[in-house]
Amino acid sequence: MPCTTTKSAFWRGFRDSAPFILIAGPFGLLFGVLAAEAGLNVLEAFAFSLAVFAGAAQFTALQLMQEQAPTLIVLVSALAVNLRMAMYSASLTPYLGAAPLWQRAFAAYFLVDQSYALSIAKFETNPEMTTPQRMAYFFGASGIVTPLWMGATIVGALIGSQVPESWGLDFVLPLAFLAMIGPMLRTPAHLAACFAAVVTALLAAGLPYNFGLIVAGLTGMSVGAQTELWVERYKMQKDIVR
């Protein structure tokens, strides 16, 4: 169903993001619990989520802080984990780049895996959407995840270690990424980048301070970019032969 107004686009994004309640809630709750166990109080845990608002980076930074890692290592590791946001931003630029600067600034803050996955799929399949409609859809797609993440962080920090381990909240993170990444592996470059990153992450798992994640991310991006170049050259050669 096409979006005819900015209001309908916003609410469409809001409704489309509803299934992520099952991910953002437990995920935020888990962060709050771990933050409390690491010694942060409720206000500090909430401020952490409010300032960073990047789940995977928050978990990485929290783990390294518990390991007494140097501040530089904490910052570099968290930034490396969140480096995918730069790629997300680049792929959204053709659709949202014409929006006012203040809207793009807010969009940068609210850019998370869920809002990106929903938005890029919507924009690619509905090229007739205007820039205001696209921006409205994007903010709508963030309308559930953002407050739920913040609220769940507070609840998790309040209840702390009272959450039973049998709930398996730590299993939410890999499930969330699998659910979002799976449908997006549509090209040889995507598949090559994913495979290279997974293999590298496994081989480099023993590196200190989660350096394996940094190495895996850089390897995946390099392999994906190179594969894209090979595919484009192959297509050009086929066109020349014809």
C-alpha positions as CSV (number, residue, x, y, z in Angstrom):
1,M,0.0,0.0,0.0
2,P,1.6,3.3,-1.2
3,C,2.1,6.2,1.2
4,T,0.3,9.3,-0.1
5,T,1.1,11.8,2.7
6,T,3.9,12.3,5.2
7,K,1.5,11.4,8.0
8,S,0.6,8.1,6.4
9,A,4.3,7.4,5.7
10,F,5.2,8.0,9.3
11,W,2.5,5.6,10.6
12,R,3.3,3.0,8.0
13,G,6.9,3.1,9.3
14,F,5.7,2.9,12.9
15,R,3.5,-0.2,12.1
16,D,6.3,-1.9,10.1
17,S,8.6,-1.6,13.0
18,A,6.2,-3.3,15.5
19,P,7.8,-6.8,15.2
20,F,11.1,-5.3,16.5
21,I,9.4,-5.0,19.9
22,L,10.5,-8.6,20.4
23,I,14.1,-7.6,19.8
24,A,14.6,-4.1,21.2
25,G,12.8,-4.8,24.4
26,P,14.9,-7.9,25.6
27,F,18.0,-6.4,24.0
28,G,17.7,-3.1,26.0
29,L,16.7,-5.1,29.1
30,L,19.9,-7.1,28.8
31,F,22.0,-4.0,28.5
32,G,20.5,-2.5,31.6
33,V,21.1,-5.7,33.5
34,L,24.7,-6.0,32.4
35,A,25.3,-2.3,33.1
36,A,24.0,-2.7,36.7
37,E,26.2,-5.7,37.1
38,A,29.2,-3.7,35.9
39,G,28.5,-1.1,38.6
40,L,26.6,1.5,36.8
41,N,23.6,3.0,38.5
42,V,20.2,3.6,36.8
43,L,21.0,7.2,35.7
44,E,24.4,6.2,34.4
45,A,23.0,3.3,32.4
46,F,20.2,5.5,31.0
47,A,22.7,8.2,30.1
48,F,24.9,5.6,28.4
49,S,22.0,4.5,26.1
50,L,20.9,8.1,25.5
51,A,24.3,9.3,24.5
52,V,25.4,6.4,22.4
53,F,22.2,4.7,21.3
54,A,24.0,1.9,19.5
55,G,23.4,-1.5,21.1
56,A,26.3,-3.5,19.8
57,A,28.7,-0.7,20.4
58,Q,27.4,-0.3,24.0
59,F,27.8,-4.0,24.7
60,T,31.3,-3.9,23.3
61,A,32.3,-0.8,25.3
62,L,30.8,-2.2,28.5
63,Q,32.6,-5.5,28.2
64,L,36.0,-3.7,27.6
65,M,35.4,-1.3,30.5
66,Q,34.8,-4.3,32.8
67,E,38.1,-5.8,31.5
68,Q,39.9,-2.5,32.5
69,A,40.9,-1.9,28.9
70,P,42.6,1.4,28.0
71,T,40.2,4.2,27.1
72,L,41.6,4.4,23.6
73,I,40.9,0.7,23.0
74,V,37.3,1.1,24.3
75,L,36.7,4.0,21.9
76,V,38.3,2.4,18.9
77,S,36.5,-0.9,19.4
78,A,33.1,0.7,19.9
79,L,33.6,2.9,16.8
80,A,34.7,-0.2,14.7
81,V,31.6,-2.1,15.7
82,N,29.5,0.8,14.7
83,L,31.4,1.5,11.5
84,R,28.5,-0.1,9.6
85,M,26.5,3.0,10.3
86,A,28.7,4.9,7.9
87,M,27.8,2.4,5.2
88,Y,24.1,2.7,6.1
89,S,24.3,6.5,5.8
90,A,26.0,6.3,2.4
91,S,23.3,4.0,1.1
92,L,20.5,6.2,2.4
93,T,22.0,9.4,1.0
94,P,20.3,9.1,-2.4
95,Y,17.0,8.9,-0.7
96,L,17.3,11.3,2.2
97,G,20.2,13.6,1.1
98,A,17.8,16.3,-0.1
99,A,16.2,16.7,3.3
100,P,16.9,19.8,5.5
101,L,20.1,19.6,7.5
102,W,18.3,19.5,10.9
103,Q,16.3,16.5,9.7
104,R,19.4,14.6,8.6
105,A,21.1,15.4,11.9
106,F,18.2,13.8,13.8
107,A,18.1,10.9,11.3
108,A,21.8,10.3,12.0
109,Y,21.1,9.9,15.7
110,F,18.1,7.6,15.2
111,L,19.9,5.5,12.6
112,V,20.0,1.9,13.9
113,D,19.9,-1.5,12.2
114,Q,16.2,-1.8,12.4
115,S,15.3,1.6,11.1
116,Y,17.8,1.2,8.3
117,A,16.7,-2.3,7.2
118,L,13.0,-1.2,7.1
119,S,13.7,2.1,5.4
120,I,16.1,1.0,2.6
121,A,13.7,-1.9,1.7
122,K,10.8,0.6,1.5
123,F,12.7,3.2,-0.5
124,E,14.0,0.7,-3.0
125,T,10.6,-0.8,-3.7
126,N,8.7,2.5,-3.7
127,P,10.8,5.0,-5.8
128,E,7.8,7.3,-6.2
129,M,8.0,8.4,-2.5
130,T,9.0,12.0,-2.0
131,T,11.9,13.1,0.3
132,P,9.5,14.3,3.0
133,Q,7.6,11.0,2.8
134,R,10.8,9.0,3.0
135,M,12.0,11.0,6.0
136,A,8.6,10.6,7.7
137,Y,8.8,6.8,7.1
138,F,12.3,6.7,8.6
139,F,11.3,8.5,11.7
140,G,8.2,6.3,12.0
141,A,10.4,3.2,11.8
142,S,12.3,4.6,14.8
143,G,9.2,5.5,16.7
144,I,8.9,2.2,18.6
145,V,12.5,1.0,18.8
146,T,14.0,4.2,20.3
147,P,11.7,4.7,23.4
148,L,11.5,1.0,24.0
149,W,15.3,0.7,24.1
150,M,15.6,3.6,26.5
151,G,12.8,2.3,28.7
152,A,14.1,-1.3,28.7
153,T,17.5,0.0,29.7
154,I,16.0,1.7,32.8
155,V,14.0,-1.4,33.7
156,G,17.1,-3.7,33.3
157,A,19.2,-1.4,35.4
158,L,16.5,-1.4,38.1
159,I,16.0,-5.1,38.4
160,G,19.7,-5.9,37.8
161,S,20.7,-9.5,38.4
162,Q,17.1,-10.5,39.3
163,V,16.6,-11.6,35.7
164,P,17.0,-15.4,35.5
165,E,19.7,-16.7,33.2
166,S,17.2,-19.2,31.9
167,W,15.5,-16.4,30.0
168,G,18.5,-16.4,27.6
169,L,18.3,-12.6,26.9
170,D,21.9,-12.8,25.5
171,F,20.6,-14.8,22.6
172,V,18.6,-11.9,21.3
173,L,21.5,-10.0,19.7
174,P,22.6,-12.7,17.2
175,L,19.0,-13.5,16.4
176,A,18.3,-9.8,15.7
177,F,21.3,-9.5,13.3
178,L,20.5,-12.7,11.5
179,A,16.9,-11.6,11.0
180,M,18.0,-8.3,9.5
181,I,21.1,-9.3,7.6
182,G,19.7,-12.6,6.0
183,P,17.3,-11.0,3.6
184,M,19.8,-8.3,2.6
185,L,22.4,-10.8,1.3
186,R,21.3,-10.4,-2.3
187,T,24.5,-9.9,-4.3
188,P,27.8,-11.7,-4.7
189,A,29.5,-8.7,-2.9
190,H,27.2,-9.0,0.1
191,L,27.8,-12.8,0.3
192,A,31.5,-12.5,0.0
193,A,31.7,-9.7,2.6
194,C,29.6,-11.8,5.0
195,F,31.5,-15.0,4.5
196,A,34.9,-13.2,4.8
197,A,33.9,-11.4,8.0
198,V,32.5,-14.5,9.6
199,V,35.6,-16.6,8.9
200,T,37.9,-13.9,10.0
201,A,35.9,-13.3,13.2
202,L,36.2,-17.0,14.1
203,L,39.9,-17.2,13.3
204,A,40.7,-14.0,15.2
205,A,38.4,-14.7,18.2
206,G,41.5,-15.1,20.5
207,L,42.8,-11.6,20.0
208,P,42.6,-9.4,23.1
209,Y,40.1,-6.6,23.6
210,N,37.8,-7.9,20.9
211,F,40.3,-6.9,18.2
212,G,39.0,-9.8,16.2
213,L,35.8,-7.8,15.5
214,I,37.8,-4.9,14.1
215,V,39.8,-7.2,11.9
216,A,36.7,-9.1,10.7
217,G,34.9,-5.9,9.9
218,L,37.7,-4.4,7.9
219,T,38.3,-7.8,6.1
220,G,34.6,-8.1,5.2
221,M,34.4,-4.5,3.9
222,S,37.6,-5.0,1.8
223,V,36.4,-8.3,0.3
224,G,33.0,-6.9,-0.4
225,A,34.4,-3.9,-2.2
226,Q,36.8,-5.9,-4.2
227,T,34.1,-8.4,-5.2
228,E,31.9,-5.5,-6.3
229,L,34.8,-4.3,-8.5
230,W,35.3,-7.8,-10.0
231,V,31.6,-8.1,-10.8
232,E,31.4,-4.7,-12.5
233,R,34.5,-5.5,-14.6
234,Y,32.9,-8.9,-15.6
235,K,29.7,-7.1,-16.7
236,M,31.7,-4.6,-18.7
237,Q,33.6,-7.3,-20.4
238,K,30.4,-9.1,-21.3
239,D,29.0,-5.9,-22.7
240,I,32.1,-5.4,-24.8
241,V,31.9,-8.9,-26.2
242,R,28.3,-8.3,-27.2
